[in-house]
Every structure is written in structure tokens, then in C-alpha cells.
Amino acid sequence: MTLLDEVKPRLGVFYSDADKDVEIQGMIDGATAFFKGAGWDISTPDSLAVEAVVLYCKMAQSTDPAQLVNHPVLLSFITQGRVVVSDAEV
């Protein structure tokens, strides 16, 4: 399942439309770049990364882009995503 397929229903999009898919993919690309810039590579997204992308997309729909930069919830996702668990802890 692609990230687009996972994000669309979470945004309330339950239909196929090429223009809407392009719009949502643009938001996903923005989220991926945002998180990569913060040091979190989500090229192989886990459930935390999917949640972060969904939140980013929801916020991008209704938030001033300047407020996305230092949003505390997004920063929390980044912090959690960047944590490396050593083999000794597993």
C-alpha cells in the first residue's frame, strides 16, 4: 500500500480523482521534505511516520504554512522518529 493510499482515507477522501491525488501527493511530498529537513528519513514509513504525514497534511489544509515550521506536535513526531533503539534495548 502506498503512502497516498494510506493518507487519503485519513483526510476523508474515499474516491479516486486524478486532480485530488496530485494535490494530496503534493502535501505528502511536502511532509516528506519537511521531515527529511529535520533529520527524520521517512522513505520507508512506519506507523509513526504515517501518523505524522497525515497530521502534516491535515494541518497544511487549514494552517498558515509559517505555523507548520515549529508546531509542537510535529516536533514531537520528529523527535520520536529520530530515536535510534540499540540492540541492547530490544
Beta strands, then each sheet from edge to edge (+ up, - down):
end
